[in-house]
């Protein structure tokens, strides 16, 4: 497993900090690993929420991946501009997002658009919006298999709701969406057991739907920790974090062979007291919803957390006396997905130097 170093970037001193750095060759290696686990690129529907970059979508398409999953209209718009053939908005639309997504689908008839639902009211609203726009939209029934965040439990009510989708005049029944992002068991054997136990309830729903003569065209299942387990089923797989990877998942899931393809570039901006180092990696530069440490600085792995605020990260290190204000470091974030969303551009590292920038195009909320 390759870990980038600051020494490997000959022009790093020219880079403003804090900065997000992407290593395309490592992204490509992660894509190859995803495909190897899935067995075929056609089985993958990777989530774009981790990276939000058209260039990373393009790298996946070059490897034969044609279907993608997203969470926002901005991400869907990015997939459209990337000429993606099949996209799933895996976030139940509400309010004006319903009409906006329907309009996006109408403006791009050559692409396949789908979304998820878990209640009758959303089905009705989507169907009405589609009827008014004279289009048909794909819909997956969102299943709550234990995460208790969205979805409907896989029971008789779910079967009834699936029937309502099937009966809607302007909705196309695509199948089931089953996200189990709550499964974070580090031990592979235990994780496999939990995944299979929770999916058994979904299999019961599938059986009842089949007995009622309902077709289930696709099942989109799993998140990053569980997609290798679901790879043994006849389902589409939706990893996201493996494209860039972070130490939160890396430390937890030793069985997943992915590399850190996105790092943070930071500088020491002050030495406020003996043993203390202050870096320009505040809440605005690294995702801060996790407990500290929120970033692991390479070469300072033994540093201890002191404080974290909007613009500043203070660490304590026995090496502080040997480090000067202005010295730069690379850091691996604990949670890469919300970290990427803090940056409008990512510096690109290739051939031992920073070669340019990629736009984090889909970080927007309000679309033009």
C-alpha positions in Angstrom: 0.0 0.0 0.0 1.4 3.4 -1.1 1.3 6.4 1.3 2.3 9.7 -0.4 4.9 11.9 1.3 5.6 15.6 1.2 9.1 14.8 -0.1 7.5 13.4 -3.2 6.1 16.8 -4.3 8.9 18.9 -5.7 6.8 22.1 -5.9 4.7 21.7 -2.7 6.1 25.0 -1.4 4.1 26.8 -4.1 0.8 25.4 -2.9 -1.3 27.6 -0.6 -2.6 25.9 2.5 -4.8 24.4 3.6 -5.3 22.4 0.5 -6.9 19.2 -0.7 -4.6 17.0 -2.8 -5.8 14.2 -5.0 -3.5 11.5 -6.3 -5.1 10.2 -9.6 -2.9 7.1 -9.9 -4.1 6.0 -6.4 -7.7 6.8 -7.4 -7.2 4.5 -10.4 -5.8 1.8 -8.2 -8.8 2.0 -5.9 -11.2 1.8 -8.9 -9.4 -1.4 -10.0 -9.8 -2.9 -6.5 -13.5 -2.0 -6.5 -14.0 -3.8 -9.9 -12.0 -6.8 -8.7 -14.2 -7.1 -5.6 -17.4 -6.7 -7.7 -16.2 -9.1 -10.4 -17.5 -6.8 -13.2 -17.7 -3.1 -13.6 -21.4 -3.5 -14.6 -22.2 -4.6 -11.1 -21.0 -1.3 -9.6 -23.1 1.8 -9.0 -20.5 3.9 -7.1 -21.6 6.9 -5.0 -20.2 10.3 -6.0 -20.9 12.0 -2.7 -17.3 11.2 -1.5 -15.5 13.1 -4.3 -18.0 15.3 -6.1 -15.6 15.6 -9.1 -16.3 15.0 -12.8 -12.8 13.9 -13.4 -13.1 11.0 -10.9 -16.4 10.1 -12.6 -14.5 10.1 -15.9 -11.8 7.8 -14.5 -14.5 5.3 -13.5 -16.2 5.5 -16.8 -12.8 4.7 -18.5 -12.8 1.5 -16.5 -16.3 0.5 -17.8 -18.4 1.8 -14.9 -21.6 3.2 -16.3 -24.0 3.6 -13.4 -23.7 6.0 -10.5 -25.4 7.0 -7.3 -25.7 10.6 -5.9 -27.3 12.5 -3.0 -27.9 16.0 -4.3 -29.2 17.8 -7.4 -25.8 19.3 -7.9 -24.3 15.8 -8.0 -27.0 14.7 -10.5 -26.2 17.8 -12.7 -22.5 16.8 -12.6 -23.4 13.3 -13.7 -25.4 14.7 -16.6 -22.5 16.9 -17.8 -20.3 13.8 -17.5 -22.6 12.0 -19.9 -23.4 9.3 -17.5 -26.0 6.9 -18.8 -27.7 5.9 -15.6 -28.0 7.8 -12.3 -29.8 7.2 -9.0 -30.7 10.1 -6.7 -30.4 8.0 -3.5 -32.0 10.8 -1.4 -35.7 11.0 -1.3 -36.6 14.4 -2.9 -38.8 16.9 -1.2 -40.1 20.4 -1.8 -38.9 22.0 -5.0 -36.3 19.2 -5.5 -39.1 17.0 -6.8 -39.8 19.3 -9.8 -36.2 20.2 -10.3 -35.2 16.6 -10.6 -38.1 15.8 -12.9 -37.1 18.8 -15.0 -33.5 17.6 -15.2 -34.7 14.2 -16.4 -36.9 15.9 -19.0 -34.0 18.0 -20.3 -31.8 14.9 -20.7 -34.0 12.1 -22.3 -31.0 10.0 -23.3 -30.0 9.3 -19.7 -31.8 7.0 -17.2 -33.0 8.8 -14.1 -34.2 7.2 -10.9 -34.7 8.2 -7.3 -35.9 6.5 -4.0 -39.1 6.7 -2.1 -40.4 5.4 1.3 -43.9 6.8 1.6 -47.1 7.2 -0.3 -47.1 11.0 -0.3 -43.8 11.2 -2.1 -45.0 8.7 -4.7 -48.0 10.8 -5.4 -46.0 14.0 -5.6 -43.4 12.5 -8.0 -46.1 10.9 -10.1 -47.9 14.2 -10.4 -44.8 16.1 -11.3 -43.9 13.5 -13.9 -47.4 13.6 -15.4 -47.3 17.4 -15.6 -44.0 17.2 -17.4 -45.0 14.3 -19.7 -42.1 12.0 -18.6 -41.7 8.8 -16.7 -39.2 8.5 -13.8 -37.6 5.4 -12.3 -38.2 4.8 -8.6 -36.6 2.4 -6.1 -38.3 1.6 -2.9 -36.0 2.6 -0.1 -35.7 -0.2 2.5 -34.8 0.4 6.2 -32.9 -2.8 7.0 -31.7 -1.5 10.4 -30.1 1.9 10.0 -33.3 3.7 11.1 -32.4 6.8 9.1 -34.6 6.6 6.0 -36.6 3.9 4.3 -39.5 1.6 5.1 -39.1 -1.7 7.1 -39.2 -4.7 4.8 -42.6 -5.9 5.8 -46.2 -6.1 4.5 -46.4 -2.3 4.4 -43.3 -2.2 2.1 -44.9 -4.7 -0.2 -48.1 -2.5 -0.4 -46.0 0.6 -1.1 -44.1 -1.3 -3.8 -47.5 -2.1 -5.4 -48.4 1.6 -5.3 -45.2 2.5 -7.2 -46.1 -0.2 -9.8 -49.5 1.3 -10.2 -48.4 4.9 -10.6 -49.0 6.1 -14.2 -45.7 8.0 -14.7 -43.3 6.0 -12.4 -41.2 3.1 -13.5 -40.6 0.5 -10.8 -36.8 0.0 -10.7 -36.5 -2.3 -7.6 -35.2 -2.0 -4.1 -32.6 0.3 -2.5 -31.0 -1.2 0.6 -28.3 0.9 2.3 -26.8 -0.5 5.5 -24.3 2.2 6.4 -24.8 1.5 10.1 -22.8 -1.7 9.9 -19.3 -0.8 11.1 -18.2 -4.0 12.7 -14.4 -4.3 12.1 -14.2 -8.1 12.3 -15.0 -9.4 8.8 -16.7 -12.6 10.1 -19.0 -10.7 12.4 -19.7 -8.0 9.8 -20.6 -10.7 7.3 -22.9 -12.3 9.8 -24.7 -9.0 10.7 -25.0 -8.1 7.0 -26.5 -11.4 6.1 -28.9 -11.4 9.1 -30.2 -8.0 8.3 -30.5 -8.7 4.5 -32.5 -11.9 5.4 -35.5 -9.6 6.1 -35.1 -8.1 2.7 -35.0 -11.5 1.1 -38.3 -12.3 2.8 -39.8 -9.1 1.2 -38.4 -10.2 -2.2 -40.0 -13.6 -1.8 -43.4 -12.1 -1.0 -43.2 -9.6 -3.9 -42.3 -12.5 -6.3 -45.2 -14.5 -5.0 -47.4 -11.5 -5.8 -46.0 -11.5 -9.3 -44.1 -8.2 -8.9 -41.0 -7.8 -10.9 -37.8 -6.6 -9.0 -35.5 -5.4 -11.8 -32.6 -4.3 -9.6 -31.5 -4.4 -6.0 -29.0 -1.7 -5.1 -27.4 -2.8 -1.8 -24.7 -2.0 0.7 -22.2 0.8 1.5 -18.5 0.8 1.5 -17.9 -1.7 4.5 -20.5 -4.2 3.2 -20.2 -4.1 -0.5 -17.7 -7.0 -0.7 -20.2 -9.1 1.3 -23.1 -8.2 -1.0 -20.9 -8.9 -4.0 -21.9 -12.6 -3.4 -25.5 -11.7 -4.2 -27.2 -10.7 -7.4 -27.3 -7.0 -6.6 -25.7 -3.7 -7.7 -23.0 -2.5 -5.4 -22.6 1.1 -4.2 -19.3 1.9 -2.5 -18.2 5.5 -2.3 -15.4 6.1 0.3 -13.0 3.5 -1.4 -12.4 5.9 -4.2 -10.4 8.2 -1.9 -10.3 6.3 1.4 -9.6 7.8 4.9 -8.1 6.6 8.1 -11.5 6.2 9.8 -12.3 3.3 7.5 -8.7 2.3 7.0 -8.2 1.7 10.7 -11.5 -0.1 11.0 -11.6 -2.3 8.0 -8.3 -4.0 7.5 -9.8 -6.4 5.0 -10.5 -3.6 2.5 -7.4 -3.1 0.3 -7.8 0.6 -0.6 -5.2 3.4 -0.6 -5.3 6.9 0.7 -5.8 8.9 -2.5 -6.8 12.2 -1.0 -4.6 14.1 1.5 -4.6 17.5 3.2 -1.8 19.9 2.8 -1.1 22.1 5.9 1.5 24.4 7.4 2.5 25.2 10.9 1.3 28.8 11.5 2.4 29.2 15.1 4.2 27.7 18.1 2.2 29.3 20.9 4.0 27.4 23.8 6.7 24.8 24.3 5.7 21.5 22.7 2.7 23.0 20.9 2.2 23.3 17.1 -0.7 25.2 15.5 -1.8 24.2 12.0 -4.1 25.9 9.5 -6.5 22.9 9.6 -9.5 24.3 11.4 -13.1 23.1 11.2 -13.3 24.8 7.8 -10.5 22.6 6.4 -11.2 19.1 7.8 -14.4 17.4 8.7 -15.1 17.9 12.4 -18.1 15.9 13.2 -15.9 13.0 14.4 -14.1 12.8 17.7 -10.5 13.9 17.6 -8.1 13.1 16.1 -9.7 14.3 12.9 -6.6 14.2 10.8 -3.4 12.1 11.0 -0.3 14.1 10.0 2.3 12.1 8.4 5.5 12.3 10.4 3.6 13.4 13.4 1.5 10.3 14.0 2.3 10.4 17.8 1.2 14.0 18.2 -1.7 14.5 20.6 -4.8 16.6 20.2 -5.0 19.9 22.1 -7.7 22.0 20.5 -9.7 22.6 17.3 -11.5 25.7 16.2 -12.7 27.4 13.0 -9.2 28.2 11.6 -6.8 26.4 13.9 -5.7 22.9 14.9 -3.3 22.7 17.9 -1.3 19.6 18.6 1.3 18.6 21.1 4.4 16.9 20.0 7.8 15.9 21.4 9.2 17.0 18.0 7.9 20.5 18.2 11.3 22.0 19.0 12.6 20.7 15.7 9.8 22.1 13.6 9.6 25.7 12.4 6.7 28.0 11.6 6.0 27.6 7.9 6.9 23.9 7.8 4.4 21.8 5.8 2.9 18.4 6.3 0.5 16.0 4.6 -2.5 14.7 6.6 -5.0 11.8 6.1 -8.5 12.9 7.2 -10.6 10.7 9.4 -13.7 11.3 7.3 -13.0 12.1 3.7 -16.5 12.7 2.3 -17.4 15.9 4.3 -13.8 17.0 4.1 -13.9 17.2 0.3 -17.0 19.3 0.5 -15.1 22.0 2.3 -12.9 22.7 -0.8 -13.9 24.3 -4.1 -10.8 22.9 -5.9 -8.4 20.0 -5.4 -4.8 20.1 -6.3 -3.6 17.2 -8.4 -0.4 15.4 -7.7 1.2 13.5 -10.5 4.8 12.7 -11.6 6.2 14.1 -8.3 4.6 17.5 -8.4 1.4 19.5 -8.3 0.2 19.6 -11.9 -3.1 21.5 -11.7 -6.5 21.5 -10.1 -9.8 19.8 -10.4 -13.1 21.5 -9.5 -15.1 20.0 -6.7 -18.0 20.7 -9.0 -20.9 19.2 -7.1 -20.3 20.8 -3.7 -22.9 23.5 -4.5 -26.4 23.6 -2.9 -28.1 26.3 -4.9 -28.0 25.6 -8.6 -27.7 28.3 -11.3 
